[in-house]
Amino acid sequence: MQPLKLRFFLAVSFGIAGFSGCSPDPAPSCFGPLERLAPVAAIEPTAEWGLGTKAGPYIFVSGMRGIDPVTNEIVLDVEARVRQAWENMFLIAASAGAEPEDLIETVVYIRTGHPSEDFLTIRSYDNAARRNYFGDGPYPNRTIVGLDRLNGVDAEGEPDVFELKGTFYLACE
């Protein structure tokens, strides 16, 4: 390559790199290795799955059920079960430094068809949990999925009815 063309090529290349927003030294808190989350006080996974993962500024919490972390049994009262699922999700996220206001999205799984009375009742319990943590809003994004089945049964042999999955965002330092 001719010297003038080479200088032009290098100047343009460095100029584009300068405007791209790339930093030669990204913040370690944002771009560190994946961190698998398994706090001591959390529930025990019921199979081969992780409770959560921190990846860059995001924390992904697996579907949390209303399992009491002390007994590892599903809470029998459905309203209390929904609240326990929320507590389980926040406990796992907190182990990576997240707080409730860092929650950006949830996916809620309810075992029953929509719009059955059971579905609407369980959704109202989820709404109450949201109000408990976020008052009058703004609320994190939510998707609700009605399913015929969810994983697990309670101590009375009844299939579980609620699961909550969350995604959190931590601003880079």
LOZAZA-449276 format. One record per residue (C-alpha): x, y, z; residue number from 1; residue in three letters. Coordinates in pm, whole numbers. Layout:
residues N
<atom px="X" py="Y" pz="Z" i="NUM" aa="ALA"/>
...
end
This chain:
residues 173
<atom px="0" py="0" pz="0" i="1" aa="MET"/>
<atom px="131" py="347" pz="-83" i="2" aa="GLN"/>
<atom px="232" py="563" pz="217" i="3" aa="PRO"/>
<atom px="-38" py="825" pz="159" i="4" aa="LEU"/>
<atom px="-311" py="564" pz="121" i="5" aa="LYS"/>
<atom px="-180" py="381" pz="428" i="6" aa="LEU"/>
<atom px="-192" py="698" pz="640" i="7" aa="ARG"/>
<atom px="-545" py="772" pz="517" i="8" aa="PHE"/>
<atom px="-652" py="413" pz="590" i="9" aa="PHE"/>
<atom px="-506" py="426" pz="942" i="10" aa="LEU"/>
<atom px="-659" py="768" pz="1015" i="11" aa="ALA"/>
<atom px="-1004" py="651" pz="904" i="12" aa="VAL"/>
<atom px="-971" py="323" pz="1096" i="13" aa="SER"/>
<atom px="-871" py="494" pz="1420" i="14" aa="PHE"/>
<atom px="-1141" py="757" pz="1369" i="15" aa="GLY"/>
<atom px="-1411" py="493" pz="1331" i="16" aa="ILE"/>
<atom px="-1282" py="308" pz="1638" i="17" aa="ALA"/>
<atom px="-1285" py="635" pz="1834" i="18" aa="GLY"/>
<atom px="-1648" py="705" pz="1746" i="19" aa="PHE"/>
<atom px="-1763" py="349" pz="1809" i="20" aa="SER"/>
<atom px="-1778" py="396" pz="2185" i="21" aa="GLY"/>
<atom px="-1544" py="103" pz="2241" i="22" aa="CYS"/>
<atom px="-1313" py="139" pz="2533" i="23" aa="SER"/>
<atom px="-978" py="-37" pz="2547" i="24" aa="PRO"/>
<atom px="-1037" py="-96" pz="2920" i="25" aa="ASP"/>
<atom px="-1401" py="-195" pz="2982" i="26" aa="PRO"/>
<atom px="-1531" py="-178" pz="3336" i="27" aa="ALA"/>
<atom px="-1463" py="-513" pz="3505" i="28" aa="PRO"/>
<atom px="-1802" py="-506" pz="3681" i="29" aa="SER"/>
<atom px="-1974" py="-509" pz="3342" i="30" aa="CYS"/>
<atom px="-1761" py="-745" pz="3141" i="31" aa="PHE"/>
<atom px="-1624" py="-997" pz="3387" i="32" aa="GLY"/>
<atom px="-1669" py="-1373" pz="3355" i="33" aa="PRO"/>
<atom px="-2007" py="-1537" pz="3400" i="34" aa="LEU"/>
<atom px="-2094" py="-1583" pz="3764" i="35" aa="GLU"/>
<atom px="-2323" py="-1871" pz="3863" i="36" aa="ARG"/>
<atom px="-2541" py="-1772" pz="4157" i="37" aa="LEU"/>
<atom px="-2619" py="-2012" pz="4440" i="38" aa="ALA"/>
<atom px="-2647" py="-1824" pz="4770" i="39" aa="PRO"/>
<atom px="-2636" py="-2035" pz="5086" i="40" aa="VAL"/>
<atom px="-2983" py="-1927" pz="5205" i="41" aa="ALA"/>
<atom px="-3152" py="-2008" pz="4871" i="42" aa="ALA"/>
<atom px="-3366" py="-2304" pz="4775" i="43" aa="ILE"/>
<atom px="-3201" py="-2621" pz="4651" i="44" aa="GLU"/>
<atom px="-3244" py="-2679" pz="4275" i="45" aa="PRO"/>
<atom px="-3482" py="-2969" pz="4213" i="46" aa="THR"/>
<atom px="-3273" py="-3104" pz="3923" i="47" aa="ALA"/>
<atom px="-2979" py="-3008" pz="3702" i="48" aa="GLU"/>
<atom px="-3036" py="-2634" pz="3673" i="49" aa="TRP"/>
<atom px="-2879" py="-2323" pz="3815" i="50" aa="GLY"/>
<atom px="-3062" py="-2069" pz="4029" i="51" aa="LEU"/>
<atom px="-2923" py="-1770" pz="3843" i="52" aa="GLY"/>
<atom px="-2638" py="-1624" pz="3642" i="53" aa="THR"/>
<atom px="-2474" py="-1283" pz="3633" i="54" aa="LYS"/>
<atom px="-2358" py="-1204" pz="3279" i="55" aa="ALA"/>
<atom px="-2214" py="-858" pz="3234" i="56" aa="GLY"/>
<atom px="-2457" py="-605" pz="3377" i="57" aa="PRO"/>
<atom px="-2747" py="-855" pz="3364" i="58" aa="TYR"/>
<atom px="-2869" py="-1104" pz="3622" i="59" aa="ILE"/>
<atom px="-3091" py="-1386" pz="3500" i="60" aa="PHE"/>
<atom px="-3285" py="-1571" pz="3770" i="61" aa="VAL"/>
<atom px="-3431" py="-1908" pz="3678" i="62" aa="SER"/>
<atom px="-3799" py="-1979" pz="3727" i="63" aa="GLY"/>
<atom px="-3856" py="-1952" pz="4101" i="64" aa="MET"/>
<atom px="-4133" py="-2143" pz="4266" i="65" aa="ARG"/>
<atom px="-4286" py="-2078" pz="4605" i="66" aa="GLY"/>
<atom px="-4049" py="-2312" pz="4785" i="67" aa="ILE"/>
<atom px="-3960" py="-2240" pz="5147" i="68" aa="ASP"/>
<atom px="-3577" py="-2230" pz="5149" i="69" aa="PRO"/>
<atom px="-3564" py="-2368" pz="5504" i="70" aa="VAL"/>
<atom px="-3764" py="-2684" pz="5432" i="71" aa="THR"/>
<atom px="-3727" py="-2701" pz="5051" i="72" aa="ASN"/>
<atom px="-4101" py="-2774" pz="5036" i="73" aa="GLU"/>
<atom px="-4361" py="-2587" pz="4831" i="74" aa="ILE"/>
<atom px="-4562" py="-2346" pz="5045" i="75" aa="VAL"/>
<atom px="-4918" py="-2482" pz="5057" i="76" aa="LEU"/>
<atom px="-5116" py="-2157" pz="5065" i="77" aa="ASP"/>
<atom px="-5116" py="-2031" pz="4703" i="78" aa="VAL"/>
<atom px="-5106" py="-1660" pz="4789" i="79" aa="GLU"/>
<atom px="-4812" py="-1719" pz="5026" i="80" aa="ALA"/>
<atom px="-4653" py="-1939" pz="4757" i="81" aa="ARG"/>
<atom px="-4656" py="-1650" pz="4510" i="82" aa="VAL"/>
<atom px="-4498" py="-1416" pz="4767" i="83" aa="ARG"/>
<atom px="-4233" py="-1680" pz="4844" i="84" aa="GLN"/>
<atom px="-4144" py="-1711" pz="4475" i="85" aa="ALA"/>
<atom px="-4085" py="-1334" pz="4465" i="86" aa="TRP"/>
<atom px="-3870" py="-1353" pz="4779" i="87" aa="GLU"/>
<atom px="-3669" py="-1641" pz="4631" i="88" aa="ASN"/>
<atom px="-3608" py="-1445" pz="4309" i="89" aa="MET"/>
<atom px="-3493" py="-1133" pz="4496" i="90" aa="PHE"/>
<atom px="-3265" py="-1337" pz="4725" i="91" aa="LEU"/>
<atom px="-3080" py="-1484" pz="4429" i="92" aa="ILE"/>
<atom px="-3054" py="-1148" pz="4251" i="93" aa="ALA"/>
<atom px="-2930" py="-981" pz="4572" i="94" aa="ALA"/>
<atom px="-2641" py="-1227" pz="4588" i="95" aa="SER"/>
<atom px="-2507" py="-1053" pz="4275" i="96" aa="ALA"/>
<atom px="-2576" py="-702" pz="4405" i="97" aa="GLY"/>
<atom px="-2926" py="-639" pz="4263" i="98" aa="ALA"/>
<atom px="-3214" py="-474" pz="4441" i="99" aa="GLU"/>
<atom px="-3585" py="-489" pz="4353" i="100" aa="PRO"/>
<atom px="-3564" py="-163" pz="4153" i="101" aa="GLU"/>
<atom px="-3307" py="-333" pz="3924" i="102" aa="ASP"/>
<atom px="-3571" py="-580" pz="3802" i="103" aa="LEU"/>
<atom px="-3651" py="-506" pz="3437" i="104" aa="ILE"/>
<atom px="-3864" py="-801" pz="3331" i="105" aa="GLU"/>
<atom px="-4049" py="-1103" pz="3464" i="106" aa="THR"/>
<atom px="-4207" py="-1403" pz="3301" i="107" aa="VAL"/>
<atom px="-4487" py="-1551" pz="3510" i="108" aa="VAL"/>
<atom px="-4604" py="-1907" pz="3452" i="109" aa="TYR"/>
<atom px="-4947" py="-2002" pz="3586" i="110" aa="ILE"/>
<atom px="-5079" py="-2357" pz="3570" i="111" aa="ARG"/>
<atom px="-5433" py="-2322" pz="3441" i="112" aa="THR"/>
<atom px="-5586" py="-2204" pz="3123" i="113" aa="GLY"/>
<atom px="-5662" py="-1839" pz="3065" i="114" aa="HIS"/>
<atom px="-5903" py="-1680" pz="3158" i="115" aa="PRO"/>
<atom px="-6014" py="-1932" pz="3420" i="116" aa="SER"/>
<atom px="-6106" py="-1816" pz="3770" i="117" aa="GLU"/>
<atom px="-5792" py="-1983" pz="3912" i="118" aa="ASP"/>
<atom px="-5575" py="-1803" pz="3657" i="119" aa="PHE"/>
<atom px="-5727" py="-1466" pz="3746" i="120" aa="LEU"/>
<atom px="-5690" py="-1533" pz="4119" i="121" aa="THR"/>
<atom px="-5324" py="-1630" pz="4090" i="122" aa="ILE"/>
<atom px="-5260" py="-1328" pz="3865" i="123" aa="ARG"/>
<atom px="-5416" py="-1108" pz="4135" i="124" aa="SER"/>
<atom px="-5166" py="-1255" pz="4387" i="125" aa="TYR"/>
<atom px="-4883" py="-1167" pz="4148" i="126" aa="ASP"/>
<atom px="-5026" py="-815" pz="4111" i="127" aa="ASN"/>
<atom px="-5032" py="-781" pz="4491" i="128" aa="ALA"/>
<atom px="-4667" py="-887" pz="4513" i="129" aa="ALA"/>
<atom px="-4578" py="-625" pz="4250" i="130" aa="ARG"/>
<atom px="-4759" py="-355" pz="4446" i="131" aa="ARG"/>
<atom px="-4578" py="-468" pz="4761" i="132" aa="ASN"/>
<atom px="-4238" py="-412" pz="4598" i="133" aa="TYR"/>
<atom px="-4312" py="-129" pz="4352" i="134" aa="PHE"/>
<atom px="-4606" py="59" pz="4506" i="135" aa="GLY"/>
<atom px="-4802" py="239" pz="4235" i="136" aa="ASP"/>
<atom px="-4528" py="176" pz="3976" i="137" aa="GLY"/>
<atom px="-4361" py="203" pz="3745" i="138" aa="PRO"/>
<atom px="-4357" py="-175" pz="3726" i="139" aa="TYR"/>
<atom px="-4110" py="-407" pz="3557" i="140" aa="PRO"/>
<atom px="-4218" py="-560" pz="3227" i="141" aa="ASN"/>
<atom px="-4425" py="-877" pz="3264" i="142" aa="ARG"/>
<atom px="-4530" py="-1162" pz="3042" i="143" aa="THR"/>
<atom px="-4780" py="-1414" pz="3178" i="144" aa="ILE"/>
<atom px="-4806" py="-1761" pz="3032" i="145" aa="VAL"/>
<atom px="-5088" py="-2001" pz="3118" i="146" aa="GLY"/>
<atom px="-4983" py="-2367" pz="3102" i="147" aa="LEU"/>
<atom px="-5142" py="-2706" pz="3155" i="148" aa="ASP"/>
<atom px="-4849" py="-2817" pz="3374" i="149" aa="ARG"/>
<atom px="-4561" py="-2684" pz="3579" i="150" aa="LEU"/>
<atom px="-4274" py="-2871" pz="3738" i="151" aa="ASN"/>
<atom px="-4324" py="-3019" pz="4083" i="152" aa="GLY"/>
<atom px="-4596" py="-3105" pz="4329" i="153" aa="VAL"/>
<atom px="-4664" py="-2979" pz="4679" i="154" aa="ASP"/>
<atom px="-4667" py="-3186" pz="4999" i="155" aa="ALA"/>
<atom px="-5030" py="-3282" pz="4931" i="156" aa="GLU"/>
<atom px="-4941" py="-3415" pz="4584" i="157" aa="GLY"/>
<atom px="-5104" py="-3124" pz="4399" i="158" aa="GLU"/>
<atom px="-4919" py="-2990" pz="4092" i="159" aa="PRO"/>
<atom px="-4752" py="-2652" pz="4140" i="160" aa="ASP"/>
<atom px="-4938" py="-2352" pz="3999" i="161" aa="VAL"/>
<atom px="-4690" py="-2060" pz="3991" i="162" aa="PHE"/>
<atom px="-4338" py="-1989" pz="3871" i="163" aa="GLU"/>
<atom px="-4157" py="-1656" pz="3832" i="164" aa="LEU"/>
<atom px="-3850" py="-1582" pz="3618" i="165" aa="LYS"/>
<atom px="-3668" py="-1248" pz="3643" i="166" aa="GLY"/>
<atom px="-3409" py="-1041" pz="3458" i="167" aa="THR"/>
<atom px="-3222" py="-764" pz="3638" i="168" aa="PHE"/>
<atom px="-2991" py="-489" pz="3514" i="169" aa="TYR"/>
<atom px="-2704" py="-336" pz="3711" i="170" aa="LEU"/>
<atom px="-2561" py="-10" pz="3581" i="171" aa="ALA"/>
<atom px="-2187" py="-26" pz="3507" i="172" aa="CYS"/>
<atom px="-1961" py="150" pz="3753" i="173" aa="GLU"/>
end
